[in-house]
Amino acid sequence: MNIAHILPNEKKEISNFFYDVFFQSEGKQEGLTLQELTLQLTEQIQDPLILGIKAHSNNEILGGLFLTQLQFQEGIRASLLAPVGVHPNHQGKKIGTHLIEYAVQYIKSQETPFLMTYGDPKYYSRFGFQWVSTQSIPSPHPLSQPEGWLLKEISSDMITELKGPVQCVEPFNTSDLW
């Protein structure tokens, strides 16, 4: 397995991958939503605020994730880790673990103080993510599942409380995703 950055010319392959992953796990509507989101993210991948990472082997995508910038009112920036997906045929092989560990190392190299995700607390707690209230760290839009707003501190500077609004990259700037 190799880990590489997603390239702009992979938009169809990446968006179809995320459709398949989320269609199989969450249903058709979620598959379509993630297909459109990842198509937009990949179309804008040359923007320095967006990074896509994939795990692949023999020209097959095994897993993928995106890191995008969040900008807080205080001038603090963070990264959002979302979406993350591993093909159902390859789950249980530590592919997601390798991708997330790679992403965390990348964030550390960029001196980004913290990483956020919006997902399953049971899964992400394995990587040191902890629930945080939107009163402490606001989300770009109101959350339909506030228990999924998760923080991983990267630097030793304790994040206490930030004020809204928080800005996200354009593909995430729709309340339907939150």
SULFENMO-V506928 format. One record per backbone hydrogen bond with DSSP energy under -1.0 kcal/mol. NH is the residue of the N-H (numbers start at 1). CO is the residue of the C=O. E is the energy in kcal/mol with one decimal. If there is no record, write none. Layout:
NH&CO&E  NH&CO&E
//
This chain:
2&56&-2.8  4&54&-2.4  6&52&-2.6  10&7&-2.0  11&8&-1.3  14&10&-3.0  15&11&-2.5  16&12&-2.3  17&13&-1.9  18&14&-2.4  19&15&-2.0  20&16&-2.6  21&17&-2.5  22&18&-2.4  23&19&-2.9  24&20&-2.2  25&21&-1.5  26&22&-2.8  27&23&-1.1  31&27&-2.2  32&28&-2.7  33&29&-2.4  34&30&-2.6  35&31&-2.1  36&32&-2.3  37&33&-2.4  38&34&-2.5  39&35&-1.7  40&36&-2.3  41&37&-2.6  42&38&-2.3  43&39&-2.2  44&40&-1.3  45&42&-1.3  47&44&-2.5  50&47&-2.2  51&67&-2.6  53&65&-2.8  54&4&-3.1  55&63&-2.6  56&2&-2.6  57&60&-2.1  60&57&-1.7  62&55&-3.1  63&55&-1.5  64&85&-2.7  65&53&-2.4  66&83&-1.2  67&51&-3.1  68&80&-2.0  69&49&-1.7  70&78&-2.8  71&167&-2.4  72&76&-3.1  75&72&-2.4  78&70&-2.4  79&114&-1.6  80&68&-3.5  81&116&-3.3  82&66&-2.1  85&64&-2.8  87&62&-2.6  90&87&-2.7  98&94&-2.4  99&95&-2.4  100&96&-2.7  101&97&-2.7  102&98&-2.2  103&99&-2.5  104&100&-2.6  105&101&-2.2  106&102&-2.4  107&103&-2.5  108&104&-2.4  109&105&-2.1  110&106&-1.2  111&108&-1.5  112&107&-1.9  115&152&-2.8  116&79&-3.3  117&150&-2.0  119&148&-2.0  124&120&-2.4  125&121&-1.9  126&123&-1.2  127&124&-1.7  128&125&-1.7  129&124&-1.7  130&151&-2.7  132&149&-2.1  137&133&-2.5  144&178&-3.2  148&145&-2.5  149&146&-1.6  150&117&-2.9  151&130&-3.1  152&115&-2.7  154&113&-2.9  155&113&-1.8  162&136&-3.5  167&71&-2.9  172&169&-1.7  173&170&-2.0  174&172&-1.8  177&174&-1.6  178&175&-1.3
//
